[in-house]
Amino acid sequence: MSVKQALLALLEQGPRYGYQLRTEFEQRTGSTWPLNVGQVYTTLTRLERDGLVEPDGTDAEGHVVYRVTEAGRDEVAQWFTTPVARTQPPRDELAIKLALAVTTPGVDVGTVIQQQRTATMAALQDYTRLKRSGDTDLAWGLVLDSLVFAAEAEIRWLDHCEARLRRAALEKPAPVTAEVPEVAR
């Protein structure tokens, strides 16, 4: 996720200071991806350095308020119209965990899969319950839809992993043991 472009998109709707940006971002995404306020201010400093935002005075409490520049508007417009690249997939902790589990002696991979499936099913139920509550605006509803689809896909993938493990176990040749000839007594 690009914090830079997200902040620019929020600033395009009007000047804000860092904490307001953080709050607005988390409200629109249902706090699914919390932002550290320090990260927000660091990003604002970089955006100012790059000419994408500029200070727009201070509010009554002394917070520096930022507004987007024309270059910043162009940047966010390009972000919205450019597809998200899939050339370098994001790091997937679960895929890494399973890849290492199947290659590490003594790990019960079936248990790893089952525990993850249980946790993912619980998350899916929570997301579904949130959707049914009707307390979601369109932005949060879209984020919830994404989380539901991702959880469903993860469950399907875990089922697939389990099936592959079963096939691999069936295809594995029996260990060869050397027969020791009986010694004449």
JOFEN-V43529 format. One record per pair of residues at least 24 apart in sequence whose ideal C-beta (glycine too) atoms are under 6 Angstrom apart, sorted by the first residue. I is the first residue (numbers start at 1). J is the second residue. D is the distance in whole Angstrom. If there is no record, write none. Layout:
[[I:J:D] [I:J:D]]
This chain:
[[3:43:5] [4:43:6] [5:76:6] [5:79:4] [7:43:6] [8:68:6] [8:72:5] [8:75:6] [8:76:4] [9:76:5] [11:68:4] [12:68:5] [12:76:6] [15:56:4] [15:65:5] [15:67:4] [17:63:4] [17:65:5] [18:44:6] [28:139:5] [29:143:5] [30:140:4] [30:143:5] [32:143:6] [109:165:6] [113:158:5] [113:161:6] [113:162:5] [117:158:5] [120:151:5] [120:154:5] [120:155:6] [123:151:5] [124:151:4]]
